[in-house]
Amino acid sequence: MKKINIKGKEYVEVNERVIHLRKNFGTKDNMFGINTQVYEWDKENKEIIIRAWITDKNDKVVGSG
């Protein structure tokens, strides 16, 4: 996956993570979903906090961040 440097740390952008998830885990037998929720949106300072979580085909949460 393509990485960028943010404040001295390697970071994989969300769009790259989604592509990786869909490519590697998006089959009918092993389907995962991605859900998001905006917690804070400071338009003046151009900052946003979003919670994201991944669910399996039974809607069980298997990861979040």
C-alpha positions in Angstrom: 0.0 0.0 0.0 1.2 3.5 -0.8 2.3 5.5 2.3 2.8 9.2 2.9 4.8 10.9 5.6 2.8 13.0 8.1 4.8 14.7 10.8 7.6 12.2 10.5 5.4 9.1 10.6 4.5 6.8 7.7 0.7 6.7 7.1 -1.4 4.7 4.7 -4.3 7.0 3.5 -7.9 5.8 4.1 -8.6 5.4 0.4 -5.6 3.0 0.1 -6.9 1.0 3.1 -10.4 0.7 1.5 -8.9 -0.4 -1.8 -6.8 -3.1 0.1 -9.8 -4.3 2.1 -12.1 -4.6 -0.9 -9.4 -6.3 -3.1 -8.4 -8.8 -0.4 -11.6 -9.4 1.7 -14.5 -8.4 -0.5 -15.7 -11.8 -1.8 -19.2 -13.1 -1.3 -18.0 -15.7 1.2 -15.9 -13.3 3.2 -17.6 -9.9 2.9 -16.6 -7.0 5.2 -18.2 -3.6 5.5 -16.9 -0.2 6.5 -18.9 2.2 8.6 -18.1 5.7 9.6 -19.5 8.4 11.9 -18.4 12.0 12.2 -17.8 13.0 15.8 -16.5 16.6 15.4 -16.1 18.9 12.4 -14.3 22.1 13.0 -14.7 23.9 9.6 -12.8 27.0 10.8 -9.7 25.0 11.6 -10.3 22.4 8.9 -10.2 19.5 11.4 -12.5 16.5 11.6 -12.7 13.5 13.8 -14.3 10.4 12.3 -14.8 7.0 13.9 -14.6 4.1 11.5 -15.3 0.4 12.1 -15.2 -2.7 10.1 -17.8 -5.4 10.3 -18.0 -9.0 9.0 -20.9 -10.5 7.1 -22.7 -11.0 10.4 -22.3 -7.3 11.4 -19.8 -8.2 14.1 -17.3 -5.4 14.6 -13.8 -6.8 13.8 -11.9 -3.5 14.0 -12.3 0.2 14.7 -10.3 3.4 14.8 
